[in-house]
Amino acid sequence: MKNKMILYIIPVTIVVFALFLLFFYEQSERKVTASDGILDLSDVSLKELGPTPLTGEWKLYWKQWTDPSGTLSHDEGMVLDMPAKWNGLVWDGERLSGDGYATYRLKIKISEEDVGEMLGLYLPNAFTSYKVWVNGKELGGAGSPGMTRETTVPLYSPQVVYFKPYTEQIDLVFHVANFHHSKGGLWRTIRIGEDQAMTSLREKQLAFEMFLIGSLLVMGLYHLGLYILRRKEKSTLFFGLFCLVIGIRAAMVGEVFFLQMFPQFPWEWLKKVEYTCFYIAVPLFISFARQLYPNEVHKVITRSIWGIASLFVLVVLFAPARVFTHTLTAYQIITVIVILFIIFAGIQAFKNNRDMITLNLGVGIIYVLTIINDFLFYNQIITTRELSPFGLFIFLFGQSFQLSTQFSRAFSKVEEVTDQLQELNQNLEKKVEERTIGLEKSQKETVEALIEMSVLEERNRIAHEIHDIIGHSLTTVIVQLEAGKRLSKANPEQVYEKMELSQELLRKGLERIRESVKVLGEIQETMDMEEALKVLIDDTVKATGVRITSQIEPSPKLNHAQKKVIYYALQEGITNGIRHGKSTHFHFTLTMKEDSLEFKLIDNGVGGEKIEYGFGLNAMRNRIKMLNGEMTLKAEKDRGCQLIIILPFEQELPTMLDE
């Protein structure tokens, strides 16, 4: 990956360096500077020199509007090394501030070849208004210079003015006034040269600024669009806003391209927008850096910078330009501190081997160096030119390359996933077929197991019901036969009745067994539970002669399975009580609780110390357990037996009891 990045960076660096030479290289073979208000260019033609900066010692006449066509005493003025602002100069023992007005003057000696040729002067921005004369002829200016704030109109208007010299000496005079900015004077380099060369210089600068502004605005809108589509990536939000803010500021400085479109825009508001954009750009940039490297750029630093920037912006919005322009130097110092912090954070990120840190750190350092150059240039510490637009271009190019790399990685990942999906799709049909065969086999085995289980459950159910029916029927028949035996000698007629009753009981039991096997269940869901239990009690009393008292409450919440359990439990309890406990009296209660049903059967049988669970009791216990109920059977010797069943309501009907 690193080798591929190097292959990309090398041609990119060559292209960027070529652009730098194209836009910023000056063709002057030698530097010529003025001395004591005179610039001697007589030995070389301006066509050979190209655009020549008018640097060196000019004459300054403080608070004087000299006649451009008249003569001035050369000794009256003070020498000023240009370009420079007049702030801090000492005139008649007074240190000058930014407010005031003055005359600048420079005499230029040209060669015979340049006499009568069309020449041009490149006039950049000045603080904050001026007029210019060449050999007593007014050529142009920016704003309206005056002796007071009320009579002065500030304006930024970079331009090229043209003239033809008819002698070998050019007398260049500027009237400059400033009452609206913290700085005053001709602070940027003025150039002279052949008219075509000066026009080309101006066009190149305009073209580059248009290119830079367009790139910034497009990149800003593009990254904001990315953020709208993917809100998690806040780095695109801050970088997009940073590009837009810097793009707007770039239109307000340099060639002031903004005024080319809106020439009537107020100068005061132009400065407010310019300063606000600069003050906001710094926290936007550090917020962008934090999104890229959150472990190295701390949140406290970011919030602090936002707070400081907000205070400066408030001063810009509510104070006039002559006041808020004083804040620039302080904020430049803060910006340098922030830059040093970002460089330190970048070094830490480099040590931590963060993604794309080599590229980001490289272009970031280049941009930082160009910004520092501009700070020193604006404060007249060094004599170079503005380089931050070039540094910004490199920085944007680096960020675009990083973005392209991220997208390339994303596309590679998508292609990899796509290949995996295609491979999976190719094998999917085969896997589905294998899985289907397995499921069909498993389903068949499950169905067979369910059929076998259902048959087993049905067999058990029928066996339980036959046991209950036969057990109850035979018990009552045995009781009748024993009674007949006792009455056989004393009362033969009653013996006959007992025999008929036994026969009837056996017939009914046989019919119930047949019905149980045939319809798979005797008690239907629609049966009247209370009525069925009373019939069972009455038949038992009639057949056996035992005494059964009962208290049965209506139970509308019972389902089919619960009814069957209660019915057979009562039948089994009475049968066991008569057969094993020799009981002659039973007391049965069926009561409704809040969420359950309580079944209680008490007899007066012989009881016992140990209860043995036979087929009937086991069947009863299993049925009750299937309904999530509880069964308790207590017996004491010579004190009878007690059967208690608790069944909860709202139970689903189990399969083996429902069918």
N, C-alpha and C positions, 0 to 999 in steps of 0.2 A: 504493500500500500504506500509506504514512504517513497519507494522508487517511482511509482506512478505519479505521486504528487510532485516530485522533483521535475519530472518530464513536463508537467503542466506549468510549473512556476517559471522555468527558464524562458520559454517563449513569451509568457505573460510579462515578465520583467523587461524583455527586449522591447515589446510593443509599448509599454508604459514609458520607458526611457526615451523611445523615439518621439512619443507625444510631448514629452517634456522639452526635448530639443526643438520641436516644431513650434511650440507656443511661447517658450520662455528664453530661448537663446537669442542674445543680441549680437548683431554682426559687427559691432565696432571693433576694429583691430587694436585700438589703443584708447585709453581713457584720457580725456582732456578736461581739466577743471578750471574754473574761473579763479582769478586772483585779484583781490582789491577791486571787485566790481567789473572786471574785464575778462572776457573769454576769447582767447585767440585761436581761431580755426582757419587762419589765412593760408596755412601751408598745405592743407589737404581739402579736397572737395567734399562737400556733404554727401554727394552721390557715393563716394568711396567709403565715407565713415558710416553711412546709414543713420538710423535714428539715434541722435546723440543726446545724452542727458545733460541738462544745463545745471550741473552741480558745481559746488565751490563757493567762493566768496562773492556775495551780492551786497549791494548797498541798501540799507533800510533807513527810511525817514519816518520817525514815529510821530503820529498825530499831525501829519502833513499831507495835504492833497496838492502835490506838485503839478505844474503844468506839463503834460506829456510832450508838448511841442517846444517848451522852453528849455532853458539851460539851468542846471543845478550845480551848485558848488560841490565838487566831488568830496570835499573834506567835511561837509556838514553831516552826511549820513554815517551810520555805524555799519561795520562789517558784520555780515551774518552768513555763516556756513550753511548753504542750502543743500537739500530741502530741510526746513526746520520750522517749528512753530515759534512764535515770539514769546511764549510764556517763559518767565524766568530771566529774560534779558534785563539788563540794567541800563536805563536811559536817564541821564541827568540825576543820577543817584537814586532813582526809583526802580524797584523791581516790578516788571510788567506782569499783569494778569492776562487772562484770555480776552477780556473786553478791551476794545479800542479799534483804531484804524491806523493805517500806515501806507507809505509808498515803497514798493520794491523796484529796484532798477538794476539792469545789467546791460553792459555794452558788449556786443559780439562782433568780432572781426572775422570776415569771411574771405574766401579766395575769389580771385577774378572770375573763375569758372562759374561761381554761384550767383554772380551779379546778373540780374535780369531773369533768373530762373524762378519758377514757381516753387516756393518753399512752404513748409507747414509746421505749425506748432501744436504739439499734443498737450492739452490743458486738462489735467485731472481735477478731482475735487479739491476745494479749498475751504478753510474755515473762515467765514461761511458764505461770503459774497465777494465778488471782485469784478473789475474791468481791466482790459488789457489794451495797450497801444504799442504799435510798432512804427518807429520813426514818426511819431505824432499822429498816426492814423489809428482810430479805434477799430479793433478787429472783433471784439466780442466780450463775453463775460458770463457770469452766473449770478442771478439775483440782482439786488440793488444795494451797493455799499453806501453807507451814510456815516455821519459823525455821531449819531445817537441810536439807541435801540429802536425808537419810533420810526426813524427814517431809513433803517436798514431792513432789507428783505433777504433772508437766507435762502440759498438754493444750491442743490448739487446738480451739476450739469457737465460731465466730462465731454470734451469735444476736441475737434481738430480745426484750427483756423489757418487760412492760407493767405500768402502775401508774396509780392515780388520786390526784392531789394534792388535799388538802383545805385547804391554805393557799396563800398566794401565794409561799411559799418552799420550795424543794426542797433538801434536804441530801443530796448525793451523795457516798458514801464507797466507796473501793476498798481492799481488802487484796491486795497484789501481792507474789509471791515468785518468785525465780528462782535456781536452782543448777545448771541443766542447759544453759544457752545462754551464749554469749559476751556477749549483750546482755540487759538487764533493763528492765522498765517497760512502761507503756502507750504504745507507739510508734505506734499508728495512731489515726485520728480517731474519736472517739465522737460519735454524733449523737442528737439528741432531736427529737421531733415528734409529731404526731397519730398515733394507733395505725394507722389505715388507710394513712397516708402512709409510715410506717416499714415496714409489712408489704409495701407495694408496692415500696419501695426494695429490701428484702431479696429479694423474688421476682424483680425485674429483674436483680439481680446474679447470683442463682442461675441464672436462665434464660440470661443471656449466657454464664456460665461453662460451663453444660451444652452450649450451642450451640458454643462454642469448642472444648471438649474433644472433643465428637462430631465436629466438622469435622476436627480434627487427627488423630484416630484413623482416621477414614474415609479422609482424604487419605493418611495414612501407609500403611495397608493397600493402598490403590489403587495407589500408586506402587511398593510392594514387589511387587504382582502384575504390574505392567508390567515390572519388572526380571526377574522369573521367566520371563516370556514372551520378553523380549528382553534377554539378558545383556550385550550390547554397550553399552547405555545405562546406565552406572553413575551418571549424575546422578539417575536415578529411585531408585536404591538409597539414596544418601546423603540425598536429600530425603525419602524415605519414612521412613527411620530418624530423621531430624531431627524430622519431624512427630510420630512416635510418642513420642519422648523428651520433646518439649515438651508434648505432650498429657498424658503421665503426670505431669509436673511441675505442669501447670496444675491437675490434680486434687488436688495436695498443698498448694497455696497459696490465698490469697484466702479464699473461702468453704469451703475444704477439702472439696470435694465427695466426695473419697475416703472421708472418715470418715462421710459420710451412708450409705454402703453398708457400710463395715466399721468400726463404732464402736469395736471392741475392739483395733484395730490399734495396736501400741506407738508412742508418740510418738518414741522414739529412732530406730526404723527408718523412721518417716515422714520424719524429717529426713535420714537417710542416703539414702533414695531421692530426695528433693527435690534435695539437693546433687549427688548423682551424675548425675542427669539434666541439671542445669545445666552441670556440668563437661564432660560428654560432648557436649552440644549444640554447643558452640563449635567443636571440631575437625570435627564432622559438617557444620556449616554451611560452614566454609572448604573442606572436601573437595568439597562440592556446588558451591561457587563455582569451584573448580579444574576440575571436569568441564565446566562451562559455558564457562570462559575459561582454557584451559590455558596459553596464552602469557602471560597477565597474572598468574596466580596460580602461583607457582613451587612445585615439589615439596618443596624444602628447607623452606620456610615451613610447609607442611602437615604434614610429618613432625615438625617441631619442636613444633608446637602439640599434636599427638597425644602426643608424649613428655611435655610439661608436664602435659597433662590427665590422663594415666595416673598421674603422681606424686600429683596432688591426689586422684584417686579412691582410691588406695591409703590415703591418710591418712583419708579419709572412712570407708572400710570397716573400718579397724582401730583407729580412735580414737573416744572418746566424743564426744557432741555438744558438750560444753563446751570440747573441744579443737579439733575440726575446723571449728566455726563461726567460729573466728578466721581461717581461710584465705579466707573469702569476699571480704574487701576486696582482698587481693592478687590473687585471680583476677578480680575485677571490673576491676582496673587492666589485667591482661593482656587481658581481653575488650575493653576500650576500645581498646587498641593494635591488636588483631586487627580491630576494626571500622574503625578509621582505615585500616589496610592494605587492607581489602576495598573501602572507598570509593575509595582511590587506584587500586586495580586496576580498579575500575569506570570511573573517569575515563579510564584508559589504554585500556580496551576501547571506551569511547565514541569516543575519538580514532581508534581502529583500525576503527571502524564495524562492530562485531560485531553479530550477529543479535540482535534483541529487547533490545539493551542499554539503550535509552531507558526502556522499561517496567521492566526489572529494576532499573536504577539508581534510578528514581523511588520504587518501592515499597520498595526496600532502604533508601534514605535515611530514609523515613518510619519504618520499623521500627527503624532505628538510633537515631533521635531519641527514640522512645518508650522504648527500652532505657536510653538515657542519662538520660532523665527518671526512670525507676524507680531507677537507681543513686543519683541525687541525693536522691530521695525517701526511700529506705531508710536513707540515711546522714544524714537530717535536715538536709540542706543547703538544700533547697527544700521548701515546703509545697504540694504539689499532690495527686496521687493516682496510682495505678498506671495506666499507659497502654500498657504493652507488650502486653497481650492485644489491645487495639484495633489496635496496629501490626502484630501478628502476623497478625490477620485480614486486614488490607490486603495484607500480603506474600503470604499464601496465595492471596488472590484474584488477585493479579498473576501468581503462578506458574500458577494454574489457567488464567488467560487465555492465558499463553504456551503451555501444553500444548494448549489448544484450538486455538490458531493453528497449532501444528506439525501437529496432526491434520488441520486444515483444508487445510494445504498438501499433506499426504500424500494426502488424498482427492482433491484437485484433480489431483494427479499421476496417481493411479489412474484418474480419469475420462478424463484426456488419453490415457493408454496404452490404455484401453478403447476410446476412439473410434478410435485408430490401428489397434487389432486388428480392430475391426468393418470398417473400411475395407479392411484387408488381407484379411479373410475374404471380403469381397464380390468382390475381384479375384483371389482365390486360385484359384478353379475355372478362370477364364480363363487364368491364368498356367500352371496345371498342364496344361491342354489344349495350350497352345502349346509348353510344354516337352516334353510327351509326343510331339507331332508331330515336334519337332526330334530327340528321342532315337530315335524310330523311323526317321527318315531317316538319322541318323548310324549306327544299328545296321545298317541295310540296306547302307550304303556300306562299313561295316567287314566285314560278312559277305562281300560281293562281293570286297573286297580280300583277305580271308583265303583265299577259294576260288581266286582267281587266284594267290596266293602258293603255296598248297598244290600247285596244278597245276604251277607252275614248279619247285618243290622236287622234286616227284615225277619230273618230266622229267629234271632234273639227276641225281637218284638213279639212275634207270634208265640214263641215258647213262653214268654212272660205272661202274655194274655191268657194262653191256655192254662198255664199254671194257676193264675188268679181265678179263672172261671171254674176249673175243675176242683181246685182246692176249696173254694167257697161252697160249690154245689155238693161235693162229696161230704164235706163237714156237716152241712145241714142234713143230708140224707142219713149220715151215721147217727146224728142226734135223734132223728125220727125213728130209725130202726131200734135204737136202744129203748126209746119210749114205748115202742110197740111191744118189745119183748117184755117189759114190765107190766104192760096192760093185757097181755095175751090171755091170761086166765081170768082176770077180774072183769075185763070189759072188752070182749071180742070185737064189738062194733067200732070202738075207737082204734083198735089195731088196724082195721080195714082202712079207716080214714088216714092213719099214719102211712100206710103203704101207698095209698093213692097220692098223698102229698109228696112222698119220696119219689114216686114215679114221675110226678109232674116236675119236680126239681131237676131230676136227671134229664128229662126231655128238654127243659129250658137250657140247661147247661150245654147239652149237645148242640142245640140250635145256635147258641152263642159262639161255640167253638167253630161251627161251620161259617157263621157270618164273619168271624174274625179272620179266618183264612181267606174268605172270598172277597170281602170289601176292605180288608186290611185296616180294620179299626172299627170299634163299636161306637165310641162316643164321638158324635159329630160336633163341629164347631158351633152349630146353631142350637144345641141342646140347652135346656133350662137346668142349670147346675143345681139349684136348690131343690127342684122337683125330683131330679135323678137321685140325689142323696136321700131324700125322704122315702122314695120308692124302695131303695136298697135297704134302708133301716126297717121299713114296714115288712118287707118280704122276709128279712132275717128274723124279726120278732115273731112273725106268724109261723115260720118254719121251725125255729129252734126253741121258742118260748122264753128266750132271755129278755131281760129288761134293758132298753136303750133309751136314754134321755138325750136330747140334742138342743143346740142353739146355733142356728145357721143364719148368717147375715148375707144379704144379696152381694154378689161379687161381679159387677159388670166389666171390670178391667181384665178378667182372666181370659187367656187365649186357649186354643184347643188342647195344647200339650199340658198346660197347667190343670185343666179340668180332668183330663185322663189320670194325671198323677194323683190328684185329690180323691177321685172316685176309687181307683184301685188301692190307694193307701188305706182308705176307710174299710174297703172290702177285706184287704189283707190283715189289717189290725184286728177286726172283729173275728175273722177266721182263726188267726193265731191265738187270740184270747180264749175262744171257745175250745179249740183243739188242745192247746198246750197249757193254757192257764186255768182251765176249768172255770172260766168266768161266767157269772150269771147276770151281772149288771155292768153296763157301759155308759159313760157320759162323754158325749162328743160335742165340741164347739168349733165353729169356723168364723173367725172374726177378722175385720179389715183394720189394718194399721195405716200410717201415713203413706208408706211406700212398699208395704209388704202384706202378705196374707199369713195368718197364724192358724195352723191346724193342730188340734189337741184332742187325743183320745185316751181316756182313763178307764181302767177296768178294776174289778175286785177279785182278780184271780189269785192263784197261789204265789205268783212272782218267782223270784229266784235270785241267787247271788251272781250268776253268770248267764249272759244272753248269748246264744249261739245263732249266728246268721246263716240261715239256709238259703235256698234258691229264691224264695219269695222276698225275703228281707233284702238280699243283695240286689235283686232287680229293682225294688223300690228305691234303695239308696242311690243306685246308678241313675235312675230317672230324675230323682231330685237334684243330683249333682249336675246333670246336664242342663238343668234350668237355673243353675247358680243358687240353688236353695240349700238349706241346712236341715238335717234330720237328727233328732235326739231320741234315744230309746232308753228309758230308765225302768228298773225293776228291783223291788225289794221283797224278800221272802215273807210270805203271808200278808203282803200289803199291796199286791196287784202290780200292774205295769202302766207306764205312762209313755205315749208316743206323741212327740211334738215335731211339727214340720213348719219351717219358715220359707215362704216363696216370695221373691221380689216381683213386683209388677213390671210391665213393659219389657217382657222377654220375647226375643224372636223364637219362632217355632223351629225346633231342631228337626232334621230330616227324618230320623228314625221314629220319632213320636208323632210327626205330622202326617205321615203317609198311612 
